[in-house]
Each structure stands twice: as C-alpha cells, then as structure tokens.
C-alpha cells in the first residue's frame, strides 16, 4: 500500500545546474515554441520538458522491485539508479524532452474480438509495424534540428531501449498523470500513445508538471483486470499481468491464470478499454500503425498452424516477432484451451501434441485437458438427465 501513497503525488524538480551554458541566454520561450512546432511536423502529438530529479518515483520503483512485482524482468533492477536518474545514465543531462505519439488504429471492436472464443486478441499497439524504429528515427531528427538551430548540445534518444522511467518523466513534463492502472493518462488524449525521450545537456525551461491525478473514485481499470494484477491502486503485480505473461515471460505460465487469460494471445488492453478518459482518444494518422493482415481479428486455429518460417515471414517488422514462434504457440495453445470445444480446435491442438518444444507440449496438454473436462461434464449431465422424462434419474 505504500506505493499507492507515493504515486498519488507529483513532484517538482529542483533548479538544475547545467554545464552547457552556450545557450543559457537564448530566448527560452521562442526555443520551446520552435521545438514544439518541429515535433508536431514529425508526427508527435505533444511534447514536454523536465529536469533529471524524478523525486519519489525512485523510491516507488525500489519498493516495487523489493516486492518482486517485476517477475522475471531482472533488467528492471540491473542498472541501479540510472533508471531513475537521467544524469547518471547520460552524464551531463539536465533536460529531458518527453514526446508523445498516438497509436490507436482503426480496427475491429476489441470487446467483440475478446468475446469471440475462436478469435485471438492482440493488443492494439502491436497491430501495425514495430514502433521502436519509427519513433527513434523521428526523435533523432528532432534532436538534430535542435542541435543545428542552437549550434550546440549533446543528445540521446530513447524508445524502450534503455533504463528510462518514461511515465515518471512524462508526468514531470506535464504530459499527463500516472493513473491507477499505472498507465499515463492525458486529459485530452487518453492513454493510447507511445512515449519517447531525448536526453540533452541543454538547459531548457521545464513544463509545468501534473500535480493532480484525475482518476477520482473510479476503479474501472482495477475491477476489469482479468487476472487481478492490481494489488492496489497504482500498484501492478506484473507476474499476474497478461501483457507480461504473453510478452515478457519466457517460461511456463501459471496454470491458475491460464483460464483467466481467455483469448488474449499478445498483450491485454482491458484496463485501457474501460478507462473513461479514453473517450477523448483520437485514431492515429500514422500509416505504420494500421493493422497488418488480419491481426485485428485473427482466427486462432490458423495462427496456431503457422510454421516457424511462416511466423517469421508474416510478422516481419512487427513487435510481435520478438517473442519468437515458441512463445507464440504457447500463448495460442492457452487461448485454444479456453475456446469452444469444436472439432477444428481439438484437431489443431492434437496436431502439436508432439511438438519439439517442451513448453509448447505442456500448454497443449493443458488445453486438451480443459476440453476433455468439459466433455466429461457434458456427458455426466447427459447421463444424469433423461430427456424422455420430466424427472432426473
């Protein structure tokens, strides 16, 4: 519960001393306005500026790690305080520019896909091309324009590529608040967006941080989580989170959580789908974020039959590709185990009973067991009730 108290506050960074003094006398307001204009031209919907002191966010991260909520993501603790202290990650940094790019695609209705047991649900951020290269390229272009304009400065751009507390930075930069579901929410754009950062030694005027969180008494995100991954408001136990389980976790998935995962085969958007603030989200205008193929509403059996070569070929340039064919099959096996017991589903599962991967075989066996249990249950009902009689036998 300590973490929930910490995350209810937003902390102001103290004044910073920047070693790059070559632009300290520049017209600050004009520089900021110009950078915002360039960012907009490059496809960013918003940017903000902050310093390197992330206040109590560092303490919150430590408590979260001490609780073991990171699961097998050992890299979360690997870099010590560099994650929460930008100037330690990139010496000389005194300003961080946080950039937002909306990604919500025009795709099949999420709830309808989730309700269709023969279909697979893929988190909406992963329906198009991998965002890392696109955003990193745009950040690099923005940094270069700033460097050229000011004829000074060192810059490093990051998009999930280094130990960076991106949501804490964005909150400090006035981009939104970290909500009860631990997502960053912007009051005019919801939470369907990516974040990227530019670390620089140029002293730019900081944006006004978000001092208040506007979740109020709403608990929709906490209540809707299929696996109960939120141990408290603002505190996520990644070990129970479907996004973690289907993307980051490399091993066997806890049997107690498998049935709760439904047909979510890559990520989970439930806590965003129910968030009232997302009524303000706009569809992305980036062609790269448009759904590829039939990933927005795919047939589970068809996906399960992909060979490794087909997996690599069909998902080339997709963020999904990084989990590999083995974990792809693991995830789909669980979804098929939760699907209606049709001949096509059973046949697909049986076709991989002897898969070379022990991980895949384990989850296929579990799925077949689920169908067998349902079949036994139906047979017991049929035996117990005589359809020709009004009385149970």
Helices and strands as residue ranges (DSSP letters): H 2-6, H 28-41, E 46-50, H 57-66, H 75-78, G 80-82, H 86-89, E 95-102, H 110-115, E 119-122, G 124-126, H 131-150, E 155-158, H 166-172, E 177-178, E 184-185, E 193-200, H 220-224, E 230-232, E 235-236, G 238-240, H 242-243, I 244-248, H 255-258, G 259-261, E 264-266, H 270-273, G 276-280, G 287-289, G 295-297, E 298-299, H 300-304, H 308-314, G 319-323, H 324-338, H 343-350, H 358-384
